[in-house]
Amino acid sequence: MTDFVTTEVQGGIGYLTLNRPQALNALSLDMIRAMTAALQTWADAPEVVAVVVAGAGGKAFCAGGDIRYFHKAAHEGDPLLDQFFVEEYALNFLIHRYAKPYIALMDGVVMGGGMGISQGARLRLVTDRTKMAMPETNIGLFPDVGGGWFLARTPGRIGEYLGLTGTMIGAADALYAGLADATCRPMCLPRW
């Protein structure tokens, strides 16, 4: 497990908090494993009726995967680099198929892997601080973490544009594109 993901059950809600604000809550393999373990445990727990995921620090929900780790692991030939993506995609699939309501509080930066852990949510909340994108296209990658699926479901050619350019959008555009369901003020978000 990791200190970068905290879990708590309160009032029937399982709270998952990404707690790595100094790195904009960028995902590590340990964080993915901690989230997966919590979701699997809560799936069968009668005391948990829904799950809420948020990012600590007030600047980011999740900036995606840990790019520094990717760079270092690639140069060192670390076999865990492939495992990162295997487990990240499995987590995204788990979220998309989760039997209990999974709610994503997408306050601040929501990019790459942050989109992956939020787009399968039953309720996706954004704020006026939301900055959403698939920036991996700017370094020559394709929109991963299910991007081909959720970007294809946007109106018109918005998803194609976002997938090709990595352009950052805010809350209003996310709502229009169907990448968020509702907006709220940051002060209304719980600070657990």
C-alpha positions as YAML, in Angstrom:
chain: A
units: angstrom
residues:
- id: 1
  name: MET
  ca: [0.00, 0.00, 0.00]
- id: 2
  name: THR
  ca: [0.98, 3.65, -0.15]
- id: 3
  name: ASP
  ca: [0.58, 6.85, 1.80]
- id: 4
  name: PHE
  ca: [-0.36, 8.52, -1.48]
- id: 5
  name: VAL
  ca: [-3.90, 7.09, -1.39]
- id: 6
  name: THR
  ca: [-6.02, 7.44, 1.71]
- id: 7
  name: THR
  ca: [-9.23, 5.54, 2.28]
- id: 8
  name: GLU
  ca: [-12.02, 6.12, 4.72]
- id: 9
  name: VAL
  ca: [-15.58, 4.89, 5.12]
- id: 10
  name: GLN
  ca: [-17.97, 7.40, 6.61]
- id: 11
  name: GLY
  ca: [-21.77, 7.41, 6.48]
- id: 12
  name: GLY
  ca: [-21.90, 4.59, 3.95]
- id: 13
  name: ILE
  ca: [-19.49, 6.32, 1.56]
- id: 14
  name: GLY
  ca: [-16.04, 4.99, 0.73]
- id: 15
  name: TYR
  ca: [-13.71, 7.95, 0.24]
- id: 16
  name: LEU
  ca: [-10.63, 7.48, -1.93]
- id: 17
  name: THR
  ca: [-8.28, 10.45, -1.83]
- id: 18
  name: LEU
  ca: [-5.23, 10.77, -4.05]
- id: 19
  name: ASN
  ca: [-2.76, 12.32, -1.64]
- id: 20
  name: ARG
  ca: [0.28, 13.34, -3.64]
- id: 21
  name: PRO
  ca: [-0.34, 17.06, -4.13]
- id: 22
  name: GLN
  ca: [3.35, 17.92, -4.65]
- id: 23
  name: ALA
  ca: [3.11, 15.88, -7.89]
- id: 24
  name: LEU
  ca: [-0.43, 17.03, -8.75]
- id: 25
  name: ASN
  ca: [-1.63, 13.60, -7.58]
- id: 26
  name: ALA
  ca: [0.12, 11.88, -10.50]
- id: 27
  name: LEU
  ca: [-0.45, 8.13, -10.41]
- id: 28
  name: SER
  ca: [2.23, 5.66, -9.39]
- id: 29
  name: LEU
  ca: [1.93, 1.88, -9.59]
- id: 30
  name: ASP
  ca: [1.49, 1.74, -5.81]
- id: 31
  name: MET
  ca: [-1.37, 4.26, -6.03]
- id: 32
  name: ILE
  ca: [-3.09, 2.21, -8.74]
- id: 33
  name: ARG
  ca: [-2.72, -0.91, -6.62]
- id: 34
  name: ALA
  ca: [-4.10, 0.86, -3.53]
- id: 35
  name: MET
  ca: [-7.12, 2.17, -5.44]
- id: 36
  name: THR
  ca: [-7.79, -1.25, -6.96]
- id: 37
  name: ALA
  ca: [-7.56, -2.98, -3.57]
- id: 38
  name: ALA
  ca: [-9.93, -0.48, -1.94]
- id: 39
  name: LEU
  ca: [-12.49, -0.72, -4.74]
- id: 40
  name: GLN
  ca: [-12.38, -4.52, -4.70]
- id: 41
  name: THR
  ca: [-12.83, -4.58, -0.92]
- id: 42
  name: TRP
  ca: [-15.69, -2.08, -0.99]
- id: 43
  name: ALA
  ca: [-17.46, -3.87, -3.86]
- id: 44
  name: ASP
  ca: [-18.61, -6.58, -1.44]
- id: 45
  name: ALA
  ca: [-18.81, -4.47, 1.72]
- id: 46
  name: PRO
  ca: [-22.46, -3.89, 2.73]
- id: 47
  name: GLU
  ca: [-21.45, -0.84, 4.78]
- id: 48
  name: VAL
  ca: [-20.26, 0.94, 1.59]
- id: 49
  name: VAL
  ca: [-23.05, 2.06, -0.73]
- id: 50
  name: ALA
  ca: [-21.03, 4.42, -2.93]
- id: 51
  name: VAL
  ca: [-17.46, 5.57, -3.56]
- id: 52
  name: VAL
  ca: [-16.17, 9.12, -3.94]
- id: 53
  name: VAL
  ca: [-12.72, 9.80, -5.40]
- id: 54
  name: ALA
  ca: [-10.96, 13.17, -5.09]
- id: 55
  name: GLY
  ca: [-7.51, 14.69, -5.14]
- id: 56
  name: ALA
  ca: [-5.83, 16.34, -2.16]
- id: 57
  name: GLY
  ca: [-4.19, 19.74, -2.22]
- id: 58
  name: GLY
  ca: [-6.74, 21.86, -4.07]
- id: 59
  name: LYS
  ca: [-4.75, 22.07, -7.34]
- id: 60
  name: ALA
  ca: [-5.35, 18.74, -9.00]
- id: 61
  name: PHE
  ca: [-7.68, 15.79, -9.09]
- id: 62
  name: CYS
  ca: [-5.01, 13.79, -10.95]
- id: 63
  name: ALA
  ca: [-2.46, 14.99, -13.50]
- id: 64
  name: GLY
  ca: [-2.15, 11.50, -15.00]
- id: 65
  name: GLY
  ca: [0.65, 8.99, -14.77]
- id: 66
  name: ASP
  ca: [3.96, 9.84, -13.14]
- id: 67
  name: ILE
  ca: [5.98, 11.01, -16.17]
- id: 68
  name: ARG
  ca: [9.25, 11.16, -14.20]
- id: 69
  name: TYR
  ca: [8.84, 7.50, -13.28]
- id: 70
  name: PHE
  ca: [8.02, 6.60, -16.91]
- id: 71
  name: HIS
  ca: [11.17, 8.34, -18.17]
- id: 72
  name: LYS
  ca: [13.44, 6.76, -15.57]
- id: 73
  name: ALA
  ca: [11.87, 3.29, -15.93]
- id: 74
  name: ALA
  ca: [12.14, 3.38, -19.73]
- id: 75
  name: HIS
  ca: [15.84, 4.30, -19.59]
- id: 76
  name: GLU
  ca: [16.56, 1.62, -17.01]
- id: 77
  name: GLY
  ca: [14.50, -1.10, -18.71]
- id: 78
  name: ASP
  ca: [12.35, -1.50, -15.61]
- id: 79
  name: PRO
  ca: [9.85, -4.34, -16.21]
- id: 80
  name: LEU
  ca: [7.38, -2.64, -13.87]
- id: 81
  name: LEU
  ca: [6.78, 0.01, -16.54]
- id: 82
  name: ASP
  ca: [4.69, -2.45, -18.57]
- id: 83
  name: GLN
  ca: [2.99, -3.62, -15.37]
- id: 84
  name: PHE
  ca: [2.01, -0.01, -14.61]
- id: 85
  name: PHE
  ca: [-0.06, 0.16, -17.79]
- id: 86
  name: VAL
  ca: [-1.51, -3.34, -17.36]
- id: 87
  name: GLU
  ca: [-2.76, -2.47, -13.87]
- id: 88
  name: GLU
  ca: [-3.85, 1.08, -14.78]
- id: 89
  name: TYR
  ca: [-6.04, -0.22, -17.60]
- id: 90
  name: ALA
  ca: [-7.45, -2.94, -15.31]
- id: 91
  name: LEU
  ca: [-8.31, -0.25, -12.74]
- id: 92
  name: ASN
  ca: [-10.06, 1.84, -15.41]
- id: 93
  name: PHE
  ca: [-12.05, -1.22, -16.49]
- id: 94
  name: LEU
  ca: [-12.98, -1.93, -12.86]
- id: 95
  name: ILE
  ca: [-14.23, 1.65, -12.48]
- id: 96
  name: HIS
  ca: [-16.31, 1.47, -15.68]
- id: 97
  name: ARG
  ca: [-17.93, -1.78, -14.49]
- id: 98
  name: TYR
  ca: [-18.19, -0.91, -10.79]
- id: 99
  name: ALA
  ca: [-21.52, -2.08, -9.36]
- id: 100
  name: LYS
  ca: [-21.83, 0.72, -6.79]
- id: 101
  name: PRO
  ca: [-22.05, 4.43, -7.61]
- id: 102
  name: TYR
  ca: [-18.54, 5.81, -8.18]
- id: 103
  name: ILE
  ca: [-18.37, 9.62, -8.04]
- id: 104
  name: ALA
  ca: [-15.40, 11.64, -9.30]
- id: 105
  name: LEU
  ca: [-14.76, 15.13, -7.90]
- id: 106
  name: MET
  ca: [-12.66, 16.55, -10.75]
- id: 107
  name: ASP
  ca: [-11.40, 19.74, -9.15]
- id: 108
  name: GLY
  ca: [-8.28, 21.27, -10.68]
- id: 109
  name: VAL
  ca: [-6.00, 19.43, -13.12]
- id: 110
  name: VAL
  ca: [-7.61, 16.33, -14.70]
- id: 111
  name: MET
  ca: [-5.32, 14.95, -17.36]
- id: 112
  name: GLY
  ca: [-4.39, 11.61, -18.91]
- id: 113
  name: GLY
  ca: [-4.70, 8.99, -16.19]
- id: 114
  name: GLY
  ca: [-6.94, 11.40, -14.25]
- id: 115
  name: MET
  ca: [-9.39, 11.12, -17.12]
- id: 116
  name: GLY
  ca: [-9.03, 7.35, -16.95]
- id: 117
  name: ILE
  ca: [-10.06, 7.16, -13.30]
- id: 118
  name: SER
  ca: [-12.91, 9.64, -13.71]
- id: 119
  name: GLN
  ca: [-14.64, 8.97, -17.03]
- id: 120
  name: GLY
  ca: [-16.15, 5.68, -15.87]
- id: 121
  name: ALA
  ca: [-17.82, 7.41, -12.91]
- id: 122
  name: ARG
  ca: [-21.60, 7.53, -12.63]
- id: 123
  name: LEU
  ca: [-21.30, 11.17, -11.59]
- id: 124
  name: ARG
  ca: [-18.44, 13.40, -12.77]
- id: 125
  name: LEU
  ca: [-18.32, 16.79, -11.05]
- id: 126
  name: VAL
  ca: [-16.17, 19.67, -12.28]
- id: 127
  name: THR
  ca: [-15.42, 23.10, -10.80]
- id: 128
  name: ASP
  ca: [-14.38, 26.47, -12.18]
- id: 129
  name: ARG
  ca: [-10.78, 25.33, -11.50]
- id: 130
  name: THR
  ca: [-11.03, 22.21, -13.70]
- id: 131
  name: LYS
  ca: [-8.38, 21.95, -16.41]
- id: 132
  name: MET
  ca: [-9.04, 18.82, -18.46]
- id: 133
  name: ALA
  ca: [-6.90, 17.36, -21.26]
- id: 134
  name: MET
  ca: [-5.26, 14.33, -22.79]
- id: 135
  name: PRO
  ca: [-1.74, 15.82, -22.99]
- id: 136
  name: GLU
  ca: [0.00, 12.56, -23.89]
- id: 137
  name: THR
  ca: [-0.71, 13.40, -27.53]
- id: 138
  name: ASN
  ca: [1.75, 16.30, -27.20]
- id: 139
  name: ILE
  ca: [4.61, 13.81, -26.73]
- id: 140
  name: GLY
  ca: [3.56, 11.55, -29.59]
- id: 141
  name: LEU
  ca: [1.32, 9.08, -27.79]
- id: 142
  name: PHE
  ca: [-2.31, 8.26, -28.52]
- id: 143
  name: PRO
  ca: [-5.09, 9.09, -26.02]
- id: 144
  name: ASP
  ca: [-4.88, 6.09, -23.73]
- id: 145
  name: VAL
  ca: [-6.74, 5.07, -20.52]
- id: 146
  name: GLY
  ca: [-9.92, 4.59, -22.52]
- id: 147
  name: GLY
  ca: [-9.62, 7.87, -24.41]
- id: 148
  name: GLY
  ca: [-10.62, 6.22, -27.66]
- id: 149
  name: TRP
  ca: [-13.87, 5.16, -25.99]
- id: 150
  name: PHE
  ca: [-14.91, 8.31, -24.10]
- id: 151
  name: LEU
  ca: [-13.62, 10.83, -26.65]
- id: 152
  name: ALA
  ca: [-15.57, 9.02, -29.40]
- id: 153
  name: ARG
  ca: [-18.77, 9.69, -27.46]
- id: 154
  name: THR
  ca: [-18.46, 13.47, -27.48]
- id: 155
  name: PRO
  ca: [-20.69, 15.50, -29.84]
- id: 156
  name: GLY
  ca: [-19.50, 16.31, -33.33]
- id: 157
  name: ARG
  ca: [-15.76, 16.03, -33.72]
- id: 158
  name: ILE
  ca: [-14.83, 17.42, -30.30]
- id: 159
  name: GLY
  ca: [-13.30, 14.15, -29.13]
- id: 160
  name: GLU
  ca: [-11.24, 13.84, -32.29]
- id: 161
  name: TYR
  ca: [-9.97, 17.41, -31.81]
- id: 162
  name: LEU
  ca: [-9.12, 16.82, -28.12]
- id: 163
  name: GLY
  ca: [-7.46, 13.52, -28.92]
- id: 164
  name: LEU
  ca: [-5.32, 14.97, -31.70]
- id: 165
  name: THR
  ca: [-4.31, 18.25, -30.08]
- id: 166
  name: GLY
  ca: [-4.20, 17.65, -26.32]
- id: 167
  name: THR
  ca: [-6.02, 20.98, -25.92]
- id: 168
  name: MET
  ca: [-6.99, 21.86, -22.35]
- id: 169
  name: ILE
  ca: [-10.65, 22.59, -21.62]
- id: 170
  name: GLY
  ca: [-12.49, 23.97, -18.61]
- id: 171
  name: ALA
  ca: [-15.69, 23.03, -16.83]
- id: 172
  name: ALA
  ca: [-18.17, 24.51, -19.34]
- id: 173
  name: ASP
  ca: [-16.52, 22.77, -22.29]
- id: 174
  name: ALA
  ca: [-16.30, 19.50, -20.33]
- id: 175
  name: LEU
  ca: [-20.03, 19.69, -19.63]
- id: 176
  name: TYR
  ca: [-20.83, 20.47, -23.27]
- id: 177
  name: ALA
  ca: [-18.60, 17.63, -24.48]
- id: 178
  name: GLY
  ca: [-20.22, 15.13, -22.12]
- id: 179
  name: LEU
  ca: [-16.96, 14.62, -20.19]
- id: 180
  name: ALA
  ca: [-18.61, 15.90, -17.00]
- id: 181
  name: ASP
  ca: [-22.14, 15.70, -15.63]
- id: 182
  name: ALA
  ca: [-22.44, 18.70, -13.32]
- id: 183
  name: THR
  ca: [-20.51, 21.55, -11.83]
- id: 184
  name: CYS
  ca: [-20.09, 22.66, -8.23]
- id: 185
  name: ARG
  ca: [-18.08, 25.27, -6.39]
- id: 186
  name: PRO
  ca: [-14.74, 24.15, -4.94]
- id: 187
  name: MET
  ca: [-15.83, 25.32, -1.49]
- id: 188
  name: CYS
  ca: [-18.68, 22.78, -1.62]
- id: 189
  name: LEU
  ca: [-16.31, 19.85, -2.05]
- id: 190
  name: PRO
  ca: [-15.55, 17.86, 1.08]
- id: 191
  name: ARG
  ca: [-12.10, 18.25, 2.61]
- id: 192
  name: TRP
  ca: [-11.49, 14.97, 4.32]
...
